[in-house]
Amino acid sequence: MSVFDDVSRFLEERLDEFLQANPHLELQVLDDKLQEQEVDTLRLLKSLQVEEQQQQAAILATAQEIQRWHPRIQKAEVAGRPDLAKAARERETALLRQGNQQWGQMEVLRQRIQQTQTLHQDIQKRRQEVVAKRRANQTAAGSQTSSQPWTSGSTWTSTSAEPDPLETQFKQWEMESELEELKRKMNR
């Protein structure tokens, strides 16, 4: 392994010497690296923003679930079903915990987005400096080169939930209650 390291070090030293002897090439290499970093940063930023939107949707869905379960607790207590009221209260508590965790995850995502935006701005600024130096060197040398456009994109997948036995039990009980209420109204 040391022979490989020696050869690698030797080649790196020769490359450094060559780039120092040809500063316009050194600026080109630096510009290419910065452009690559900029593309990677934009890709990460887009991915984080998509993840943030999905996290917001998950938080909203959890909040709607909490709003759906809260009245069920009261309804079960009024109907004299402490077993369903207890299960519904446990479900509401679990949803509240889940919502808090989701909110915390979204805050972390927002911090990462902010950090990535700052990094992107720093890279853009540094790249503009390098491009200005390259142009100055090219003008002095009498030649010009152009940069290539870039694109970015990313995807993200989500998962689906399994059927909930407590949800099924509650729906069954609610339908039975509504059916009994309709029967009472029809017998009047």
Secondary structure, DSSP 4 states (H G I P E B T S, - for coil): -HHHHHHHHHHHHHHHHHHHH-HHHHHHHHHHHHHHHHHHHHHHHHHHHHHHHHHHHHHHHHHHHHHHHHHHHHHHHHTT-HHHHHHHHHHHHHHHHHHHHHHHHHHHHHHHHHHHHHHHHHHHHHHHHHHHHHHHHHHHHT----PPP-----------PPP-HHHHHHHHHHHHHHHHHHHHHHH-
